């Protein structure tokens, strides 16, 4: 979730239909923390290379999921988990006519029921990004991709958070089962993208 992410869509009409629908739902229900357009475009590109299953944690009102669905093949199944029951209901309504998209209510660990995934986007939904329990070996296919979003771009090595090493970020960048890099999407926004190395 991005602070004021929903506001980033003001005066932006060049959006896929599903993304416009999800942004409107977020605005209608006062949800400010949607996936930003810079993130969304990256997700759309990555989704195009995911042939079977995509998962996301932290659905919000469905903006990031809409970017994923807009890029994915019609044969790809998409699953998103949202902790908040009302937001899960709102997002499910956004995708009411998309049979390949399923929004589930619950904690992020529910994604383990449906994996492994070609593409996994970790955002919100608990502590999947930082507490070490999201295991790429269990959750990703061989060569599958994980995206961990909503970081502030690092300017030092090792990356710092509040004057100390950023262990959450380092966990992903140095994970032995991944080949990972931080990608700067804007002056104030970066993501970590990693590919699962099954023989590591």
C-alpha positions as CSV (number, residue, x, y, z in Angstrom):
1,X,0.0,0.0,0.0
2,X,1.3,3.4,-0.9
3,X,0.6,6.5,1.1
4,X,-1.8,8.7,-1.0
5,X,-1.5,6.2,-3.8
6,X,-5.1,6.7,-4.8
7,X,-4.5,10.4,-5.3
8,X,-1.7,9.6,-7.8
9,X,-4.5,8.7,-10.4
10,X,-5.9,12.2,-10.6
11,X,-6.0,13.4,-14.2
12,X,-4.7,10.0,-15.4
13,X,-7.3,8.8,-17.9
14,X,-5.0,6.4,-19.8
15,X,-5.7,3.4,-17.6
16,X,-6.9,-0.1,-18.3
17,X,-10.7,-0.6,-17.7
18,X,-10.2,-2.7,-14.6
19,X,-7.8,-0.2,-13.1
20,X,-10.2,2.6,-13.6
21,X,-12.9,0.6,-12.0
22,X,-10.7,-0.2,-8.9
23,X,-9.5,3.4,-8.6
24,X,-13.1,4.6,-8.6
25,X,-14.0,2.0,-5.9
26,X,-11.0,3.2,-3.8
27,X,-12.1,6.8,-4.2
28,X,-15.8,6.1,-3.4
29,X,-14.9,4.2,-0.2
30,X,-12.2,6.7,0.9
31,X,-9.3,4.2,0.6
32,X,-6.1,6.3,0.1
33,X,-3.4,3.6,0.0
34,X,-3.7,2.1,-3.5
35,X,-0.9,0.8,-5.6
36,X,0.7,3.8,-7.4
37,X,0.7,3.9,-11.3
38,X,4.5,3.4,-11.4
39,X,4.0,0.2,-9.4
40,X,1.0,-0.8,-11.4
41,X,2.8,-0.6,-14.8
42,X,5.6,-2.8,-13.5
43,X,3.0,-5.4,-12.2
44,X,1.2,-5.3,-15.5
45,X,4.5,-6.1,-17.4
46,X,5.5,-8.9,-14.9
47,X,2.0,-10.4,-15.1
48,X,2.3,-10.9,-18.8
49,X,5.1,-13.4,-18.2
50,X,3.2,-15.5,-15.5
51,X,1.5,-18.3,-17.4
52,X,-0.5,-20.1,-14.6
53,X,-0.9,-18.5,-11.2
54,X,-0.4,-15.0,-9.7
55,X,-1.0,-14.1,-6.0
56,X,-1.0,-10.8,-4.2
57,X,-1.3,-10.0,-0.5
58,X,-2.9,-6.8,0.7
59,X,-5.7,-6.3,-1.9
60,X,-7.0,-3.0,-0.6
61,X,-9.8,-2.0,-3.0
62,X,-8.1,-3.9,-5.9
63,X,-6.0,-1.4,-7.8
64,X,-2.8,-3.5,-7.8
65,X,-4.8,-6.6,-8.6
66,X,-6.4,-4.8,-11.5
67,X,-3.0,-3.9,-13.0
68,X,-2.0,-7.6,-12.6
69,X,-5.3,-8.8,-14.2
70,X,-4.9,-6.3,-17.1
71,X,-1.4,-7.7,-17.9
72,X,-2.0,-11.4,-17.4
73,X,-3.0,-14.0,-20.0
74,X,-6.7,-14.9,-20.0
75,X,-5.6,-18.4,-18.9
76,X,-3.8,-17.2,-15.8
77,X,-5.5,-17.5,-12.4
78,X,-5.2,-14.5,-9.9
79,X,-5.7,-14.7,-6.2
80,X,-5.5,-11.8,-3.8
81,X,-5.8,-11.8,0.0
82,X,-7.2,-8.9,2.1
83,X,-7.4,-8.9,5.9
84,X,-10.1,-6.3,6.2
85,X,-13.5,-7.9,5.4
86,X,-15.1,-4.7,4.0
87,X,-12.2,-4.0,1.7
88,X,-12.2,-7.6,0.6
89,X,-15.9,-7.3,-0.3
90,X,-15.3,-4.0,-2.2
91,X,-12.5,-5.6,-4.2
92,X,-14.4,-8.7,-5.0
93,X,-17.2,-6.5,-6.4
94,X,-14.7,-4.8,-8.7
95,X,-13.9,-8.2,-10.2
96,X,-17.4,-9.6,-10.2
97,X,-17.3,-10.4,-13.9
98,X,-13.7,-11.8,-13.9
99,X,-13.9,-15.5,-13.4
100,X,-10.1,-15.9,-13.2
101,X,-9.7,-13.4,-10.4
102,X,-10.5,-14.4,-6.8
103,X,-10.4,-12.1,-3.7
104,X,-10.2,-13.9,-0.4
105,X,-10.6,-12.4,3.1
106,X,-8.0,-13.4,5.7
107,X,-4.3,-13.2,6.7
108,X,-1.6,-13.4,4.0
109,X,-0.8,-17.0,4.8
110,X,-3.9,-18.1,2.9
111,X,-1.8,-17.8,-0.3
112,X,0.0,-21.0,0.7
113,X,-3.2,-22.9,0.0
114,X,-3.1,-22.2,-3.7
115,X,0.6,-22.0,-4.7
116,X,3.2,-22.3,-6.0
117,X,3.0,-19.1,-8.1
118,X,4.7,-17.8,-11.2
119,X,4.4,-14.3,-9.7
120,X,3.8,-13.3,-6.1
121,X,3.3,-9.7,-5.0
122,X,3.8,-9.1,-1.2
123,X,2.2,-6.0,0.2
124,X,0.1,-5.5,3.3
125,X,-1.8,-8.4,4.6
126,X,0.3,-8.9,7.7
127,X,4.1,-9.3,8.0
128,X,4.9,-11.3,4.9
129,X,7.4,-8.7,3.7
130,X,9.5,-8.5,6.8
131,X,9.2,-11.3,9.3
132,X,10.9,-14.0,7.3
133,X,7.9,-16.4,7.1
134,X,7.2,-15.9,3.3
135,X,9.4,-18.7,1.9
136,X,10.1,-18.4,-1.8
137,X,10.9,-22.1,-2.0
138,X,7.3,-22.9,-0.9
139,X,5.5,-20.1,-2.6
140,X,7.2,-19.7,-6.0
141,X,7.6,-22.0,-9.0
142,X,11.1,-22.6,-10.4
143,X,12.0,-19.3,-12.0
144,X,9.0,-17.6,-10.4
145,X,9.1,-13.9,-9.5
146,X,8.4,-12.2,-6.2
147,X,7.8,-8.4,-5.9
148,X,8.1,-6.7,-2.5
149,X,6.9,-3.2,-2.9
150,X,6.6,0.2,-1.2
151,X,10.2,0.9,-0.2
152,X,11.9,4.2,-0.1
153,X,14.9,4.0,-2.5
154,X,18.1,3.0,-0.7
155,X,21.0,5.5,-0.9
156,X,23.6,3.6,1.1
157,X,24.9,0.1,1.5
158,X,23.8,-1.6,3.5
159,X,20.4,0.1,3.2
160,X,19.3,1.9,6.4
161,X,16.0,2.4,8.1
162,X,15.8,4.7,11.1
163,X,19.6,4.8,11.3
164,X,20.1,1.0,11.4
165,X,20.5,-1.6,8.8
166,X,17.2,-2.3,7.0
167,X,17.0,-6.0,7.8
168,X,13.6,-6.4,6.0
169,X,15.1,-5.2,2.7
170,X,18.4,-7.0,3.2
171,X,16.5,-10.3,3.8
172,X,15.1,-10.2,0.3
173,X,18.2,-8.7,-1.5
174,X,20.5,-11.4,0.1
175,X,18.1,-14.3,0.2
176,X,20.0,-17.5,-0.9
177,X,17.0,-18.7,-2.9
178,X,16.6,-15.6,-5.0
179,X,18.4,-13.5,-7.4
180,X,17.1,-10.1,-6.4
181,X,17.5,-6.4,-7.1
182,X,16.0,-3.1,-6.0
183,X,14.3,-1.1,-8.7
184,X,13.7,2.6,-8.3
185,X,10.3,3.5,-9.8
186,X,10.2,7.2,-8.6
187,X,12.3,9.5,-6.5
188,X,10.4,8.3,-3.4
189,X,9.5,4.8,-4.4
190,X,11.3,1.5,-5.1
191,X,10.5,-2.2,-5.1
192,X,12.5,-5.4,-4.8
193,X,12.1,-8.0,-7.6
194,X,13.5,-11.4,-7.1
195,X,13.6,-14.6,-9.2
196,X,13.5,-18.0,-7.4
197,X,16.5,-20.1,-8.0
198,X,15.3,-23.6,-7.2
199,X,18.7,-25.3,-7.0
200,X,20.1,-22.8,-4.4
